[in-house]
Amino acid sequence: MPNPKHRHSKQRRNKRRTHDKAVAPAVTKCSNCGATVRMHRVCPECGHYRGKLAIVKEVAV
């Protein structure tokens, strides 16, 4: 298996890694309340996930 003969500079390494940067998270609307929610997560507003109640949200007093 080939191994590098010489060390690559930090600049060269970083230039290669620029394409692996994280993109904005995928966002969708909650099917229950219509709030903006990140995909594959429980709705922070109503506590529903995939049409079912996942967590019970307490009302602020």
C-alpha positions in Angstrom: 0.0 0.0 0.0 1.5 3.4 -0.9 2.6 5.7 1.8 3.4 9.4 1.5 7.2 10.0 1.0 7.0 13.7 2.1 4.9 15.6 4.6 2.1 17.7 3.2 1.9 21.3 4.5 -0.9 22.6 6.6 -2.1 24.8 3.8 -2.3 21.9 1.4 -4.1 19.8 3.9 -6.6 22.6 4.6 -7.2 23.2 0.9 -8.2 19.6 0.5 -10.6 19.7 3.5 -12.5 22.8 2.4 -15.0 20.7 0.6 -16.0 18.7 3.7 -17.5 21.7 5.6 -20.8 21.1 7.2 -23.9 22.5 5.4 -26.9 24.1 7.0 -29.1 21.6 8.8 -32.1 20.2 7.0 -35.3 21.9 8.2 -38.9 21.0 7.8 -42.3 21.9 9.3 -44.0 20.1 12.2 -47.0 18.1 11.0 -48.9 18.9 14.2 -48.2 22.6 14.9 -46.4 23.9 11.8 -43.3 25.1 13.6 -39.9 24.9 12.0 -38.1 21.7 13.2 -34.8 20.0 12.3 -35.4 16.8 10.5 -35.5 13.5 12.5 -36.0 15.4 15.8 -38.9 16.0 18.2 -40.7 19.3 17.7 -39.5 21.7 20.5 -42.9 23.5 20.4 -45.4 20.7 20.8 -43.4 17.5 21.5 -44.7 15.5 18.5 -42.5 13.3 16.2 -43.9 11.7 13.0 -47.5 12.5 14.0 -47.3 11.0 17.5 -46.8 12.6 20.9 -43.2 11.9 21.9 -42.7 14.1 25.0 -45.1 15.9 27.1 -44.4 19.7 27.1 -45.3 21.5 30.3 -47.1 24.9 30.0 -45.1 27.9 31.4 -47.0 29.5 34.3 
